[in-house]
Amino acid sequence: MQNPFIKYSLYFAVINVIASLVIYLVSPELLFNMYLGWFWVLALLVLMVLAIREKRIKTNGEISLQEGFKQSWITFALGMLFSMLFSYILTNFIDPDLIELQKDAQIAAIEKMAEAWNLPEESVEKQIDEINTKPTTGFGQLLIGYMIMLLVGAIPSIIMAAIMKKSNDQIA
């Protein structure tokens, strides 16, 4: 493949979809586990670094900040797109009951956070009511979430690109 970002985002997509299906079949509640979510973030970050590294190797050890950012951010953008689309399909078409599991996981996380940080009860109740009343699975919510993720993903992308950039002047 010409562009490493395509290769690494496809790696992420395939691994994420297969693993998510296995998790779904074994224990659907785990799909909403915070620690598992952090694992996927870490996996995507590693693939973003690998995309920059591969592009730098293909260009004789050189990569600009812009090219590094492009490799990293597009890997992130495509990886998140595949992941979010699969999640959308899973919760809207394959098993709509997962929406209730997702809400339960969000409420449990809020209650745990409220207890740890001693948050006011009325604030917690307001958040729980919002979770129970706000639609979470529409295409509009997916699109807004994706746009936010694109902005969030730009931060590690630019940091990785800045760390990994290299020109002939730096090599010599």
Order of alpha helices (4+ residues) and beta strands (2+ residues): alpha-alpha-alpha-alpha-alpha-alpha-alpha
